[in-house]
């Protein structure tokens, strides 16, 4: 699942607005909007702050092998 979709789904599952999530995570509303909009350049430390609210964190994952 894409990070943006995961964050949006978790936010909705917890019945949070983007503003609520930004306030709880201590990040700006613009950051949450950009995260959910799949902006390609985001600060990983801030992404992890948001993910920690849902009990997750960023970590390396192997790429699928091409045939």
C-alpha positions, 0 to 999 in steps of 0.5 A, spaced: 500 500 500 502 506 498 504 511 504 499 516 502 493 511 501 495 508 508 496 515 512 489 517 509 486 511 511 488 511 518 486 518 519 479 516 516 479 510 521 481 514 527 475 519 524 481 525 524 480 531 519 487 533 516 487 539 521 486 534 527 492 529 524 497 535 523 495 538 530 496 531 534 503 530 530 505 537 531 506 538 523 503 543 519 496 542 515 500 543 509 505 537 510 499 532 511 496 535 505 502 534 501 503 527 504 496 525 502 497 528 495 504 523 494 509 529 494 515 526 492 520 530 497 518 529 504 522 529 510 522 522 513 523 525 520 516 528 519 513 522 516 515 518 522 512 522 527 505 522 523 506 514 522 508 513 530 501 516 531 498 509 528 504 505 531 508 504 524 515 507 522 518 507 515 523 502 514 527 499 508 523 494 504 526 490 498 524 491 491 520 486 487 525 482 483 524 483 475 523 476 471 
